[in-house]
Amino acid sequence: MPDGLRDIDAAGLKAALDRGEVRLVDVREPDEHARERIPGATSMPLSRFDPAALSPVTGKKLVLHCATGTRSAEAARRLQAAGVGEVTQLAGGIAAWKRSGYPLAADPGARLPIMRQVQIVAGGLALSGTVLGFTVHPWFFILSGAVGAGLMLAGITGTCMMANLLMKLPYNRTQRA
């Protein structure tokens, strides 16, 4: 955890939100925020996080949150590099908020998060390559190998070609912020 990064638990955040003392910023991606969010949270995805665009609100403490705390810690690092001293994050992210039973604003009709789409497509391609390799021709095993290589490359580089391609589909472009 970076110096100057403070944690707040779900109960403390709920109380501070109820008192109007907090500016809550969700650094998850727009699809995640659209699907479910803490009421009152502002979406500012880590992929486009710009500390300069985060203007201070007088009398309100800035609190960041993501799914589990990893991305909010990265956003805090960026804020501190830009000169913001102390930053607070929701310990355990929205997962901790849900475990505590606090309310969520949700849109069950929102599209699946892009990484779940990647998992579905990659898994389908790998399974198809394996089944076709055994039943039609061994050359189909190359498909499974290519998917595995692509996933390894995504993990190494932090850039997923499949996610980038899926984001270009019309149903994924409609909710992008």
N, CA and C atoms as a LAMMPS dump frame, in Angstrom:
ITEM: TIMESTEP
0
ITEM: NUMBER OF ATOMS
531
ITEM: BOX BOUNDS ff ff ff
-5.0000000000000000e+02 5.0000000000000000e+02
-5.0000000000000000e+02 5.0000000000000000e+02
-5.0000000000000000e+02 5.0000000000000000e+02
ITEM: ATOMS id mol type element x y z
1 1 1 N 0.857 -1.185 0
2 1 2 C 0 0 0
3 1 3 C 0.893 1.235 0
4 2 1 N 0.634 2.195 -0.905
5 2 2 C 1.463 3.401 -0.96
6 2 3 C 1.328 4.227 0.323
7 3 1 N 2.405 4.949 0.652
8 3 2 C 2.34 5.869 1.786
9 3 3 C 1.244 6.884 1.517
10 4 1 N 0.533 7.263 2.553
11 4 2 C -0.524 8.247 2.385
12 4 3 C -1.845 7.654 1.937
13 5 1 N -1.891 6.33 1.711
14 5 2 C -3.141 5.682 1.339
15 5 3 C -3.774 5.118 2.6
16 6 1 N -4.953 5.569 2.889
17 6 2 C -5.683 5.131 4.068
18 6 3 C -6.834 4.243 3.642
19 7 1 N -7.176 3.301 4.484
20 7 2 C -8.326 2.438 4.24
21 7 3 C -9.51 2.891 5.073
22 8 1 N -10.691 2.706 4.525
23 8 2 C -11.922 2.891 5.27
24 8 3 C -12.735 1.619 5.053
25 9 1 N -13.328 1.091 6.11
26 9 2 C -14.135 -0.111 5.933
27 9 3 C -15.529 0.261 5.43
28 10 1 N -16.296 -0.752 5.06
29 10 2 C -17.613 -0.508 4.464
30 10 3 C -18.531 0.239 5.425
31 11 1 N -18.498 -0.124 6.705
32 11 2 C -19.364 0.547 7.683
33 11 3 C -18.995 2.019 7.823
34 12 1 N -17.691 2.298 7.857
35 12 2 C -17.242 3.69 7.956
36 12 3 C -17.613 4.496 6.725
37 13 1 N -17.485 3.881 5.554
38 13 2 C -17.858 4.566 4.314
39 13 3 C -19.36 4.821 4.274
40 14 1 N -20.152 3.828 4.646
41 14 2 C -21.614 3.998 4.639
42 14 3 C -22.011 5.161 5.543
43 15 1 N -21.428 5.221 6.733
44 15 2 C -21.75 6.308 7.663
45 15 3 C -21.34 7.66 7.088
46 16 1 N -20.149 7.725 6.496
47 16 2 C -19.658 8.986 5.92
48 16 3 C -20.51 9.407 4.723
49 17 1 N -20.94 8.446 3.907
50 17 2 C -21.825 8.762 2.778
51 17 3 C -23.158 9.292 3.284
52 18 1 N -23.693 8.65 4.302
53 18 2 C -24.974 9.092 4.867
54 18 3 C -24.892 10.514 5.411
55 19 1 N -23.714 10.89 5.917
56 19 2 C -23.524 12.249 6.45
57 19 3 C -23.122 13.24 5.356
58 20 1 N -22.913 12.768 4.13
59 20 2 C -22.539 13.648 3.029
60 20 3 C -21.102 14.139 3.11
61 21 1 N -20.221 13.363 3.722
62 21 2 C -18.84 13.787 3.942
63 21 3 C -17.863 13.276 2.89
64 22 1 N -18.351 12.49 1.947
65 22 2 C -17.449 11.771 1.051
66 22 3 C -17.765 12.04 -0.407
67 23 1 N -16.701 12.145 -1.19
68 23 2 C -16.808 12.085 -2.648
69 23 3 C -16.256 10.724 -3.035
70 24 1 N -17.121 9.826 -3.476
71 24 2 C -16.752 8.453 -3.788
72 24 3 C -16.499 8.317 -5.282
73 25 1 N -15.316 7.81 -5.634
74 25 2 C -14.933 7.638 -7.034
75 25 3 C -14.673 6.163 -7.302
76 26 1 N -15.397 5.626 -8.267
77 26 2 C -15.297 4.227 -8.687
78 26 3 C -14.312 4.156 -9.84
79 27 1 N -13.189 3.44 -9.65
80 27 2 C -12.169 3.369 -10.701
81 27 3 C -12.285 2.086 -11.534
82 28 1 N -13.386 1.354 -11.363
83 28 2 C -13.623 0.189 -12.219
84 28 3 C -14.027 0.676 -13.608
85 29 1 N -14.04 -0.223 -14.548
86 29 2 C -14.372 0.138 -15.927
87 29 3 C -15.871 0.441 -16.056
88 30 1 N -16.268 1.197 -17.099
89 30 2 C -17.665 1.61 -17.247
90 30 3 C -18.666 0.452 -17.245
91 31 1 N -18.301 -0.684 -17.848
92 31 2 C -19.223 -1.814 -17.866
93 31 3 C -19.458 -2.36 -16.462
94 32 1 N -18.427 -2.381 -15.632
95 32 2 C -18.571 -2.84 -14.25
96 32 3 C -19.443 -1.864 -13.456
97 33 1 N -19.186 -0.569 -13.65
98 33 2 C -19.941 0.47 -12.944
99 33 3 C -21.416 0.438 -13.364
100 34 1 N -21.67 0.203 -14.641
101 34 2 C -23.051 0.165 -15.13
102 34 3 C -23.809 -1.019 -14.534
103 35 1 N -23.134 -2.142 -14.397
104 35 2 C -23.795 -3.355 -13.898
105 35 3 C -24.2 -3.206 -12.436
106 36 1 N -23.296 -2.739 -11.588
107 36 2 C -23.612 -2.502 -10.177
108 36 3 C -22.631 -1.487 -9.616
109 37 1 N -23.156 -0.634 -8.729
110 37 2 C -22.325 0.43 -8.176
111 37 3 C -22.859 0.845 -6.814
112 38 1 N -21.997 1.465 -6.05
113 38 2 C -22.4 2.03 -4.778
114 38 3 C -23.138 3.33 -5.096
115 39 1 N -24.353 3.501 -4.567
116 39 2 C -25.101 4.727 -4.868
117 39 3 C -24.287 5.982 -4.541
118 40 1 N -24.27 6.899 -5.491
119 40 2 C -23.547 8.152 -5.309
120 40 3 C -22.118 8.133 -5.821
121 41 1 N -21.63 6.971 -6.242
122 41 2 C -20.257 6.885 -6.743
123 41 3 C -20.16 7.483 -8.141
124 42 1 N -19.057 8.186 -8.386
125 42 2 C -18.762 8.744 -9.7
126 42 3 C -17.821 7.793 -10.415
127 43 1 N -18.079 7.527 -11.676
128 43 2 C -17.22 6.637 -12.45
129 43 3 C -16.044 7.411 -13.049
130 44 1 N -14.834 6.94 -12.746
131 44 2 C -13.619 7.47 -13.354
132 44 3 C -12.671 6.277 -13.535
133 45 1 N -12.837 5.532 -14.644
134 45 2 C -12.111 4.281 -14.84
135 45 3 C -10.59 4.449 -14.787
136 46 1 N -9.943 3.466 -14.17
137 46 2 C -8.488 3.503 -14.057
138 46 3 C -7.826 3.57 -15.433
139 47 1 N -8.431 2.933 -16.446
140 47 2 C -7.842 2.939 -17.792
141 47 3 C -7.758 4.346 -18.376
142 48 1 N -8.58 5.264 -17.859
143 48 2 C -8.552 6.655 -18.332
144 48 3 C -8.411 7.625 -17.159
145 49 1 N -7.865 7.147 -16.059
146 49 2 C -7.786 7.938 -14.835
147 49 3 C -6.82 9.105 -15.011
148 50 1 N -7.329 10.307 -14.804
149 50 2 C -6.526 11.513 -14.933
150 50 3 C -6.665 12.314 -13.639
151 51 1 N -5.618 12.32 -12.797
152 51 2 C -5.71 13.056 -11.532
153 51 3 C -6.097 14.523 -11.715
154 52 1 N -5.69 15.125 -12.823
155 52 2 C -6.001 16.535 -13.061
156 52 3 C -7.508 16.751 -13.262
157 53 1 N -8.208 15.725 -13.735
158 53 2 C -9.644 15.846 -13.975
159 53 3 C -10.457 15.653 -12.695
160 54 1 N -9.8 15.258 -11.631
161 54 2 C -10.479 15.007 -10.368
162 54 3 C -10.374 16.243 -9.494
163 55 1 N -11.298 17.163 -9.707
164 55 2 C -11.26 18.413 -8.959
165 55 3 C -11.723 18.18 -7.521
166 56 1 N -11.073 18.831 -6.56
167 56 2 C -11.453 18.636 -5.161
168 56 3 C -12.837 19.232 -4.876
169 57 1 N -13.542 18.611 -3.965
170 57 2 C -14.84 19.119 -3.522
171 57 3 C -14.661 19.583 -2.083
172 58 1 N -14.881 20.849 -1.845
173 58 2 C -14.664 21.437 -0.533
174 58 3 C -15.5 20.726 0.52
175 59 1 N -14.83 20.363 1.609
176 59 2 C -15.516 19.745 2.732
177 59 3 C -15.805 18.271 2.56
178 60 1 N -15.344 17.675 1.468
179 60 2 C -15.592 16.25 1.249
180 60 3 C -14.278 15.503 1.125
181 61 1 N -14.234 14.364 1.765
182 61 2 C -13.064 13.483 1.715
183 61 3 C -13.167 12.626 0.453
184 62 1 N -12.072 12.522 -0.277
185 62 2 C -12.024 11.702 -1.481
186 62 3 C -11.801 10.245 -1.087
187 63 1 N -12.692 9.374 -1.542
188 63 2 C -12.555 7.939 -1.308
189 63 3 C -12.641 7.239 -2.656
190 64 1 N -11.671 6.379 -2.927
191 64 2 C -11.637 5.593 -4.156
192 64 3 C -12.12 4.183 -3.87
193 65 1 N -12.703 3.545 -4.878
194 65 2 C -13.006 2.122 -4.731
195 65 3 C -12.964 1.444 -6.085
196 66 1 N -12.711 0.144 -6.035
197 66 2 C -12.745 -0.694 -7.228
198 66 3 C -13.431 -1.999 -6.825
199 67 1 N -13.067 -3.097 -7.446
200 67 2 C -13.7 -4.369 -7.107
201 67 3 C -13.169 -4.916 -5.783
202 68 1 N -11.835 -4.898 -5.617
203 68 2 C -11.24 -5.495 -4.42
204 68 3 C -10.198 -4.617 -3.728
205 69 1 N -9.725 -3.573 -4.376
206 69 2 C -8.738 -2.686 -3.77
207 69 3 C -7.459 -2.52 -4.577
208 70 1 N -7.236 -3.346 -5.571
209 70 2 C -5.999 -3.27 -6.357
210 70 3 C -5.971 -2.027 -7.241
211 71 1 N -7.029 -1.808 -8.006
212 71 2 C -7.058 -0.657 -8.92
213 71 3 C -7.171 0.664 -8.17
214 72 1 N -7.878 0.665 -7.042
215 72 2 C -7.969 1.918 -6.273
216 72 3 C -6.61 2.283 -5.686
217 73 1 N -5.798 1.295 -5.327
218 73 2 C -4.438 1.574 -4.847
219 73 3 C -3.588 2.175 -5.968
220 74 1 N -3.769 1.682 -7.198
221 74 2 C -3.04 2.239 -8.348
222 74 3 C -3.492 3.673 -8.624
223 75 1 N -4.796 3.918 -8.55
224 75 2 C -5.311 5.284 -8.749
225 75 3 C -4.758 6.205 -7.663
226 76 1 N -4.655 5.707 -6.438
227 76 2 C -4.097 6.503 -5.342
228 76 3 C -2.638 6.854 -5.627
229 77 1 N -1.877 5.899 -6.154
230 77 2 C -0.477 6.172 -6.524
231 77 3 C -0.406 7.313 -7.539
232 78 1 N -1.3 7.275 -8.513
233 78 2 C -1.315 8.322 -9.545
234 78 3 C -1.688 9.677 -8.946
235 79 1 N -2.652 9.68 -8.038
236 79 2 C -3.027 10.932 -7.373
237 79 3 C -1.869 11.48 -6.55
238 80 1 N -1.186 10.612 -5.838
239 80 2 C -0.068 11.06 -5.016
240 80 3 C 1.091 11.553 -5.877
241 81 1 N 1.31 10.913 -7.018
242 81 2 C 2.347 11.386 -7.94
243 81 3 C 1.996 12.768 -8.485
244 82 1 N 0.694 13.067 -8.539
245 82 2 C 0.239 14.379 -9.017
246 82 3 C 0.183 15.421 -7.904
247 83 1 N 0.579 15.013 -6.679
248 83 2 C 0.66 15.973 -5.587
249 83 3 C -0.439 15.906 -4.547
250 84 1 N -1.379 14.981 -4.703
251 84 2 C -2.418 14.824 -3.681
252 84 3 C -1.798 14.049 -2.529
253 85 1 N -1.885 14.578 -1.338
254 85 2 C -1.226 13.958 -0.191
255 85 3 C -1.858 12.661 0.262
256 86 1 N -2.959 12.764 0.985
257 86 2 C -3.584 11.58 1.546
258 86 3 C -4.802 11.189 0.719
259 87 1 N -4.91 9.9 0.431
260 87 2 C -6.029 9.357 -0.322
261 87 3 C -6.587 8.187 0.474
262 88 1 N -7.899 8.03 0.435
263 88 2 C -8.559 6.932 1.145
264 88 3 C -9.205 6.007 0.133
265 89 1 N -9.157 4.704 0.435
266 89 2 C -9.823 3.724 -0.412
267 89 3 C -10.715 2.832 0.443
268 90 1 N -11.751 2.306 -0.193
269 90 2 C -12.627 1.348 0.468
270 90 3 C -11.883 0.025 0.578
271 91 1 N -11.577 -0.384 1.799
272 91 2 C -10.86 -1.644 2.023
273 91 3 C -11.697 -2.807 1.501
274 92 1 N -11.127 -3.581 0.606
275 92 2 C -11.836 -4.724 0.043
276 92 3 C -12.757 -4.383 -1.105
277 93 1 N -12.845 -3.103 -1.456
278 93 2 C -13.622 -2.669 -2.606
279 93 3 C -15.107 -2.959 -2.498
280 94 1 N -15.754 -2.956 -3.66
281 94 2 C -17.2 -3.161 -3.7
282 94 3 C -17.565 -4.557 -3.199
283 95 1 N -16.619 -5.489 -3.281
284 95 2 C -16.871 -6.838 -2.751
285 95 3 C -17.123 -6.775 -1.247
286 96 1 N -16.346 -5.966 -0.52
287 96 2 C -16.546 -5.799 0.92
288 96 3 C -17.868 -5.09 1.202
289 97 1 N -18.204 -4.119 0.362
290 97 2 C -19.469 -3.399 0.5
291 97 3 C -20.645 -4.385 0.389
292 98 1 N -20.58 -5.265 -0.615
293 98 2 C -21.641 -6.254 -0.816
294 98 3 C -21.707 -7.234 0.352
295 99 1 N -20.535 -7.695 0.818
296 99 2 C -20.514 -8.629 1.951
297 99 3 C -21.148 -8.014 3.192
298 100 1 N -21.045 -6.7 3.321
299 100 2 C -21.627 -6.008 4.471
300 100 3 C -23.132 -5.815 4.324
301 101 1 N -23.668 -6.112 3.161
302 101 2 C -25.105 -6.027 2.948
303 101 3 C -25.625 -4.637 2.637
304 102 1 N -24.736 -3.716 2.28
305 102 2 C -25.173 -2.356 1.969
306 102 3 C -25.762 -2.308 0.561
307 103 1 N -26.624 -1.316 0.301
308 103 2 C -27.343 -1.287 -0.981
309 103 3 C -26.43 -0.979 -2.163
310 104 1 N -26.832 -1.517 -3.296
311 104 2 C -26.169 -1.258 -4.568
312 104 3 C -27.199 -0.744 -5.555
313 105 1 N -26.763 0.146 -6.42
314 105 2 C -27.566 0.518 -7.578
315 105 3 C -27.15 -0.466 -8.665
316 106 1 N -28.112 -1.084 -9.323
317 106 2 C -27.771 -2.129 -10.287
318 106 3 C -28.598 -1.987 -11.554
319 107 1 N -27.995 -2.421 -12.642
320 107 2 C -28.679 -2.506 -13.917
321 107 3 C -28.455 -3.919 -14.435
322 108 1 N -29.375 -4.844 -14.113
323 108 2 C -29.177 -6.232 -14.525
324 108 3 C -29.146 -6.414 -16.038
325 109 1 N -29.618 -5.422 -16.785
326 109 2 C -29.589 -5.504 -18.241
327 109 3 C -28.284 -5.023 -18.846
328 110 1 N -27.358 -4.561 -18.011
329 110 2 C -26.067 -4.072 -18.525
330 110 3 C -25.283 -5.241 -19.114
331 111 1 N -24.461 -4.936 -20.08
332 111 2 C -23.674 -5.989 -20.726
333 111 3 C -22.699 -6.625 -19.748
334 112 1 N -22.231 -7.8 -20.092
335 112 2 C -21.245 -8.49 -19.265
336 112 3 C -19.935 -7.705 -19.268
337 113 1 N -19.222 -7.706 -18.16
338 113 2 C -17.902 -7.067 -18.152
339 113 3 C -17.014 -7.673 -19.249
340 114 1 N -16.178 -6.858 -19.825
341 114 2 C -15.379 -7.273 -20.982
342 114 3 C -14.499 -8.479 -20.673
343 115 1 N -13.968 -8.582 -19.462
344 115 2 C -13.108 -9.728 -19.167
345 115 3 C -13.918 -11.023 -19.069
346 116 1 N -15.163 -10.941 -18.658
347 116 2 C -16.011 -12.146 -18.687
348 116 3 C -16.286 -12.54 -20.135
349 117 1 N -16.467 -11.55 -21.003
350 117 2 C -16.656 -11.857 -22.422
351 117 3 C -15.412 -12.544 -22.978
352 118 1 N -14.233 -12.057 -22.59
353 118 2 C -12.976 -12.673 -23.034
354 118 3 C -12.915 -14.119 -22.557
355 119 1 N -13.27 -14.344 -21.301
356 119 2 C -13.225 -15.708 -20.762
357 119 3 C -14.157 -16.639 -21.535
358 120 1 N -15.351 -16.157 -21.857
359 120 2 C -16.324 -16.976 -22.585
360 120 3 C -15.809 -17.293 -23.99
361 121 1 N -15.333 -16.278 -24.702
362 121 2 C -14.857 -16.49 -26.076
363 121 3 C -13.592 -17.345 -26.084
364 122 1 N -12.634 -17.037 -25.224
365 122 2 C -11.385 -17.812 -25.19
366 122 3 C -11.661 -19.264 -24.813
367 123 1 N -12.507 -19.454 -23.817
368 123 2 C -12.846 -20.82 -23.418
369 123 3 C -13.548 -21.576 -24.53
370 124 1 N -14.455 -20.901 -25.225
371 124 2 C -15.159 -21.532 -26.341
372 124 3 C -14.225 -21.911 -27.475
373 125 1 N -13.292 -21.013 -27.791
374 125 2 C -12.331 -21.306 -28.856
375 125 3 C -11.396 -22.451 -28.466
376 126 1 N -10.919 -22.444 -27.222
377 126 2 C -10.016 -23.508 -26.763
378 126 3 C -10.736 -24.858 -26.76
379 127 1 N -11.967 -24.866 -26.26
380 127 2 C -12.744 -26.105 -26.248
381 127 3 C -13.024 -26.584 -27.667
382 128 1 N -13.406 -25.661 -28.548
383 128 2 C -13.679 -26.036 -29.946
384 128 3 C -12.435 -26.61 -30.608
385 129 1 N -11.293 -25.979 -30.397
386 129 2 C -10.053 -26.476 -30.985
387 129 3 C -9.715 -27.875 -30.497
388 130 1 N -9.959 -28.129 -29.215
389 130 2 C -9.671 -29.455 -28.664
390 130 3 C -10.629 -30.504 -29.227
391 131 1 N -11.919 -30.215 -29.207
392 131 2 C -12.913 -31.171 -29.713
393 131 3 C -12.679 -31.436 -31.198
394 132 1 N -12.492 -30.369 -31.978
395 132 2 C -12.258 -30.545 -33.417
396 132 3 C -10.933 -31.247 -33.694
397 133 1 N -9.94 -31.009 -32.841
398 133 2 C -8.652 -31.682 -33.007
399 133 3 C -8.757 -33.187 -32.83
400 134 1 N -9.6 -33.602 -31.906
401 134 2 C -9.8 -35.037 -31.681
402 134 3 C -10.745 -35.666 -32.698
403 135 1 N -11.737 -34.898 -33.166
404 135 2 C -12.78 -35.502 -34.007
405 135 3 C -12.63 -35.242 -35.505
406 136 1 N -12.026 -34.121 -35.885
407 136 2 C -11.967 -33.776 -37.313
408 136 3 C -10.538 -33.901 -37.846
409 137 1 N -9.639 -33.088 -37.293
410 137 2 C -8.249 -33.108 -37.778
411 137 3 C -7.342 -32.535 -36.692
412 138 1 N -6.171 -33.121 -36.486
413 138 2 C -5.273 -32.639 -35.434
414 138 3 C -4.819 -31.184 -35.597
415 139 1 N -4.932 -30.65 -36.796
416 139 2 C -4.523 -29.259 -37
417 139 3 C -5.361 -28.288 -36.163
418 140 1 N -6.563 -28.692 -35.77
419 140 2 C -7.419 -27.815 -34.964
420 140 3 C -6.848 -27.562 -33.57
421 141 1 N -5.924 -28.412 -33.129
422 141 2 C -5.28 -28.177 -31.828
423 141 3 C -4.519 -26.848 -31.835
424 142 1 N -4.12 -26.402 -33.031
425 142 2 C -3.425 -25.118 -33.15
426 142 3 C -4.305 -23.988 -32.623
427 143 1 N -5.616 -24.08 -32.829
428 143 2 C -6.539 -23.055 -32.323
429 143 3 C -6.445 -22.952 -30.807
430 144 1 N -6.478 -24.084 -30.127
431 144 2 C -6.362 -24.074 -28.665
432 144 3 C -5.017 -23.502 -28.23
433 145 1 N -3.961 -23.878 -28.915
434 145 2 C -2.631 -23.352 -28.594
435 145 3 C -2.534 -21.858 -28.819
436 146 1 N -3.151 -21.375 -29.895
437 146 2 C -3.119 -19.935 -30.192
438 146 3 C -3.866 -19.149 -29.122
439 147 1 N -4.998 -19.676 -28.673
440 147 2 C -5.754 -18.996 -27.614
441 147 3 C -4.922 -18.95 -26.332
442 148 1 N -4.299 -20.07 -25.98
443 148 2 C -3.447 -20.099 -24.789
444 148 3 C -2.289 -19.116 -24.896
445 149 1 N -1.662 -19.059 -26.067
446 149 2 C -0.555 -18.118 -26.276
447 149 3 C -1.038 -16.673 -26.164
448 150 1 N -2.224 -16.394 -26.71
449 150 2 C -2.786 -15.045 -26.623
450 150 3 C -3.064 -14.641 -25.183
451 151 1 N -3.586 -15.573 -24.385
452 151 2 C -3.854 -15.278 -22.977
453 151 3 C -2.553 -15.049 -22.2
454 152 1 N -1.531 -15.852 -22.512
455 152 2 C -0.225 -15.627 -21.861
456 152 3 C 0.33 -14.261 -22.234
457 153 1 N 0.258 -13.902 -23.502
458 153 2 C 0.75 -12.606 -23.957
459 153 3 C -0.015 -11.473 -23.267
460 154 1 N -1.331 -11.634 -23.122
461 154 2 C -2.133 -10.614 -22.43
462 154 3 C -1.676 -10.473 -20.984
463 155 1 N -1.402 -11.584 -20.333
464 155 2 C -0.932 -11.533 -18.949
465 155 3 C 0.43 -10.888 -18.821
466 156 1 N 1.311 -11.144 -19.764
467 156 2 C 2.67 -10.594 -19.724
468 156 3 C 2.677 -9.106 -20.032
469 157 1 N 1.908 -8.703 -21.053
470 157 2 C 1.953 -7.306 -21.504
471 157 3 C 0.924 -6.41 -20.835
472 158 1 N -0.128 -7.02 -20.258
473 158 2 C -1.194 -6.215 -19.679
474 158 3 C -2.155 -5.667 -20.728
475 159 1 N -2.037 -6.129 -21.955
476 159 2 C -2.911 -5.7 -23.048
477 159 3 C -3.538 -6.941 -23.665
478 160 1 N -4.841 -6.971 -23.721
479 160 2 C -5.55 -8.13 -24.257
480 160 3 C -6.133 -7.794 -25.615
481 161 1 N -5.568 -8.408 -26.661
482 161 2 C -6.047 -8.169 -28.017
483 161 3 C -7.511 -8.569 -28.165
484 162 1 N -7.885 -9.68 -27.547
485 162 2 C -9.264 -10.131 -27.666
486 162 3 C -10.222 -9.128 -27.025
487 163 1 N -9.857 -8.59 -25.849
488 163 2 C -10.702 -7.587 -25.197
489 163 3 C -10.824 -6.349 -26.083
490 164 1 N -9.72 -5.936 -26.69
491 164 2 C -9.754 -4.775 -27.583
492 164 3 C -10.674 -5.021 -28.772
493 165 1 N -10.647 -6.232 -29.313
494 165 2 C -11.533 -6.567 -30.436
495 165 3 C -12.997 -6.631 -29.986
496 166 1 N -13.238 -7.242 -28.835
497 166 2 C -14.613 -7.343 -28.333
498 166 3 C -15.198 -5.965 -28.031
499 167 1 N -14.378 -5.033 -27.592
500 167 2 C -14.873 -3.687 -27.286
501 167 3 C -15.33 -2.945 -28.539
502 168 1 N -14.913 -3.409 -29.711
503 168 2 C -15.329 -2.778 -30.961
504 168 3 C -16.701 -3.264 -31.429
505 169 1 N -17.227 -4.321 -30.821
506 169 2 C -18.545 -4.813 -31.198
507 169 3 C -19.604 -3.776 -30.836
508 170 1 N -20.656 -3.657 -31.649
509 170 2 C -21.661 -2.605 -31.415
510 170 3 C -22.268 -2.615 -30.01
511 171 1 N -22.577 -3.782 -29.474
512 171 2 C -23.207 -3.807 -28.154
513 171 3 C -22.246 -3.408 -27.042
514 172 1 N -20.959 -3.453 -27.298
515 172 2 C -19.984 -3 -26.287
516 172 3 C -19.687 -1.523 -26.411
517 173 1 N -19.962 -0.927 -27.542
518 173 2 C -19.689 0.501 -27.728
519 173 3 C -20.794 1.378 -27.159
520 174 1 N -21.995 0.844 -26.991
521 174 2 C -23.119 1.686 -26.587
522 174 3 C -22.986 2.223 -25.169
523 175 1 N -22.333 1.507 -24.252
524 175 2 C -22.262 1.957 -22.86
525 175 3 C -20.896 2.511 -22.475
526 176 1 N -19.987 2.598 -23.405
527 176 2 C -18.654 3.092 -23.062
528 176 3 C -18.728 4.574 -22.771
529 177 1 N -18.07 4.957 -21.692
530 177 2 C -18.058 6.372 -21.302
531 177 3 C -16.878 7.082 -21.907
